[in-house]
């Protein structure tokens, strides 16, 4: 920093000396660009060093253990269209439609276009600027003006002018270059942001679809149980008429039917809400997917789940790449803020013709031209440059913290998703055994009730236990499928670097 201040003082002292010695002003201006070029060689580009984080050693050990005991998990490359692992054509079609019509994705694409235009503006500032001008003016001066006193004519006259103007900032200390680098990094951040939205939308579509199929499966099971409950009502009525049952049996059986119908009403409401949620994700009005998403079973669990290797997580999660791009932009902003302390040199010139009569514009004597360098040196800005540098450095620290938070969050999400997947698989086995035993208990209770060796209460208890087991098993199957969705969402599945284009993906910079 001392060298930095010394260079500023050197340039300021030189220019003050030039201002004092006006006799040598023209030669000095000619030498100033050469001196500035030599000084510019001392400037260094801002280095980009992403923050380093301690590796999640304990989590990696647990991950390896899970992969070893789960035959479905492999370390093969992460698939971009991971939802196809479920083998569900309806889900695949919904994902394809969402990727084309989701409004969040369209907004993210518009933000990419916005960032691309900002990059174009930043790059345009580094190029020579050329403009044409033409003017006409009719003017006269007052007879009492000082110019008239010294003999200037007071009659009105015309002035015609045509010409070209050109300017080019030399950007010796990289101010414009750093602004361009910042805009380019922001463009990459916007592109990775669009990829993050794509991952999120793909996960939301799959999650909502699986919840819908789980709810529809619950409806099917509940309707089957309602039929059984209605059959028990008929059986209780028949036994009451024959004098071998009581009104308690009939009332209990009818109450059971009413409870099941109430449950069905709740499930139907959940089904309709999930269908509307899918329609919203696809950018459609409510109820447009009702016919398309008629009742169907829950997709089976994938038999093969490629999850990649931990070292690739930073390149497979677009939010991590987005945070890294924002960090690069913050570093470039610091470089631009530092370069703002130094003088700016621009080459300007104009060439044209000017005449009092329009017919004289083509005359050689009407020509005019001007050419020369313009040097701008900030001497006193009221602390604006220092505060701008402090602001850029603070934003750089914030970007570094955001990068660390994103990486740490990714590690946690992957670990939580793997744990949920392993837990739901174990839970499914236990619930399957509970369902088998409850089905056996219900069969025994129904035979006993028909033979008169058991009361109706035992039948109701056994049937309710079976219904609860069926519901829990469906919930577990749904949760198992959702754990796969969470896993691929945590791993960053659902996007492909090739979709972003070569101009927005430059992994070599990291």
Secondary structure as UniProt FT lines:
FT   HELIX           2..20
FT   HELIX           22..24
FT   HELIX           25..40
FT   TURN            41..42
FT   HELIX           57..69
FT   TURN            71..72
FT   STRAND          73..74
FT   HELIX           82..86
FT   HELIX           89..101
FT   HELIX           103..124
FT   TURN            125..126
FT   STRAND          129..139
FT   TURN            143..144
FT   HELIX           146..149
FT   TURN            150..151
FT   STRAND          157..169
FT   TURN            172..173
FT   HELIX           175..241
FT   TURN            242..243
FT   HELIX           247..281
FT   TURN            282..283
FT   TURN            286..293
FT   STRAND          305..306
FT   HELIX           310..312
FT   HELIX           313..316
FT   HELIX           318..339
FT   TURN            340..341
FT   STRAND          344..355
FT   HELIX           358..360
FT   TURN            361..362
FT   HELIX           364..366
FT   STRAND          367..376
FT   TURN            382..383
FT   HELIX           384..451
FT   HELIX           456..491
FT   HELIX           497..500
FT   TURN            502..504
FT   HELIX           507..509
//
